[in-house]
Every structure is written in C-alpha cells, then in structure tokens.
Amino acid sequence: MKSVVIEQPGKLTIAERPLPQPAAGEVRVKVTGASICGSDVHIWHGHNPFARYPRVIGHEFFGVIDAVGDGVDAARLGQRVAVDPVISCGSCYPCSVGRPNVCATLQVIGVHRDGGFSDYALAPARNAWPLPDTIPDRLASLIEPFTIAANITAFLQPRPDDIALIYGAGPMGLTAVQVLKGVYGVKSVMVVDRLPERLALAAQSGADQCFDNGEIPLAEQLSGVQPTLIIDAACHPAILTEAAALASPAGRIGLLGFSGEPCTITQQSLTSKELSLFTSRLNSNRFPQVIDWLEQGLLQPEKLVTHAFPLRDVERAMTLFEKDPRTCCKVILQMD
C-alpha cells in the first residue's frame, strides 16, 4: 500500500508499505479521503513536539472497514466510518472524569501512531464511528475539525445573547463560527483576522461582523463593545493579554493555541473582571455530537473546502495549504 511518510523533519515520501493487520480490538480502514491540518505541516517541518519519526501523518480521515481484529463484531465489515484520532487508556484520572483527550498515556493517530494519509489505516474499533448516508464522502473528513470547535464550546457554554469574538479566520476559527451560529444560535459573532480573503470566508460561514486588525487596533474598531465570549483560534501568545482587556466582566475566554512562547498577563486583568479562562486540546468523545449536528443540517462544512488533490500530490497540497492562506482553507486528499 502507499503511505505518506515523514521519514524525518523536512523529508516527505510516498512509500510502499506492507498491508497492516488489525490487532485485537482494532479495525482496518480502507481510507477513502482525508484532509490536511496545520499539525500535519508542523510534523513535516519538525515543529510538533509529540511526533516521532518516521511517521505516517493524517488524523482527519474516513473510509470503509475492510478487516477486523479479534473481539470485533464481523458485522462491522463494510461500514463507512470517520476515525477519532484520540486514543486513551480509559482508566487514568483524566479519563475517569470524561477528559480522554488529555489521558495520561494519550496517543493520537497521525502523531504518535501511523495515520490516515495512506491506503489503509488501523484504529481501535471504538474510535471508528459509523457515518449516515446523509454525510457525503467528500465532507466526511471534516468531522474531526468540527470536534475541536465542539470541545471548546462545551467549556464556554455559549448563549444566544452572547457577544462572541473569534481571533483567526483559519479552519479552526471558521468551524467555531459555524458551531456558535448553527448550533448555539449566538446572535452576534465577530471575527478578527489580517487577511481579507479569510474574513470573507468568515462572513460566508455566518460571522456577523469581520474586522481587519492589520493597521487599526481591534479595540478602536470595537468602539467600546465588550465581548462576553472570546475564542483564540489564531493561537498567538500575545492574544490572551488583549482578550482579557477587551472582554466583558464575567466573560469567558477559550484558548486553542499550543505555543511554547511566554505570554505576559497580570492576575489583576483576569481577577478584576472575574474572567473564566478555558483551554481545549483535541476532542473528548465529540464525534457522535458532530455527526448528529451534520445530520440535522446545523453545519455547512462545504464552505471550508477550497481544494482537492489526489494523494500522490500530497506535497503540493501541503505546500499550498501552508503558503497560500489567502486562497486555501481546507484541502481534501482523495485516495488514488
């Protein structure tokens, strides 16, 4: 089978690998399609601290179960499935309180284990979620990105009367816009970015106001409006300080970033307003929730897709994703 392998940082190959066999409790998925995430690019360049090499990348993928290991019902053969990449132990403290995404022995398919940019991939059977016919193949790999938005909003508990502000109109910011508008019915969702093309995508996804802070500071453009809910999907360490200054008293701030750079913020800026600060990593069993939202028509993932490539053009696709954020949002890889 063909697999996209990062042999070492900076070295991407399409390699011939033996067909994997599912172990007990696992399924083998014949991958139909996948989509590119920024973390795939980070692993390629050696910027993901959790990746080990060589690694088959890809954690946003779907396909059809074509083999099962011991203990897995053979009736699952032929199921269309989306794969949750979060693999947890089920018994440590985080798992016991419903936070398997920060399991003490966490593994992520495509990071710690070989992933879905391949003709075939293995996954625990419990991580392979059956898909209804209402979710087409071309959009099925986008379930995983929407679980990120589902996870952070579960902490933030949006209300229709919230004034929401999202930093960043990349894929994570756009999924958050759609979840806030389509699922929670938030009446006012604002997005800030420095690329007008990305702000246009935000408007298409339902944002009520879009701000370019490239030259005029955001505070000046808000004219005193204090957001009650803020999501940092741009993931720059300087944003938290500004978010705390802009937020309404009793506001909630959600962070999706993973930067190792320090951020300067005072306790006073948080405590004086009694702000709530939430962080979110990956997803904690949100696949069924997002699948249900898609079945109900509450989300429009097709608005995020800008490009599609065959797997053999993966390096070109990833380079486009990395270098051309003005025209490129989500890129779908189709198996040859």
Salt bridges, closest charged atoms under 4 A:
GLU16 OE2 - LYS2 NZ 3.20
GLU26 OE2 - ARG113 NH1 3.65
ASP40 OD1 - HIS59 ND1 3.85
GLU60 OE2 - HIS59 NE2 3.82
GLU60 OE1 - LYS330 NZ 2.91
ASP66 OD1 - ARG28 NE 2.90
ASP114 OD2 - ARG17 NH1 2.88
ASP114 OD1 - ARG55 NH1 2.65
ASP137 OD1 - ARG80 NH2 2.78
GLU144 OE1 - HIS59 NE2 3.77
ASP161 OD2 - ARG159 NH2 2.75
ASP162 OD1 - ARG252 NH1 2.85
GLU197 OE1 - ARG326 NH1 2.86
ASP208 OD2 - LYS181 NZ 2.84
GLU322 OE1 - HIS45 NE2 3.00
ASP336 OD1 - ARG312 NH1 3.18
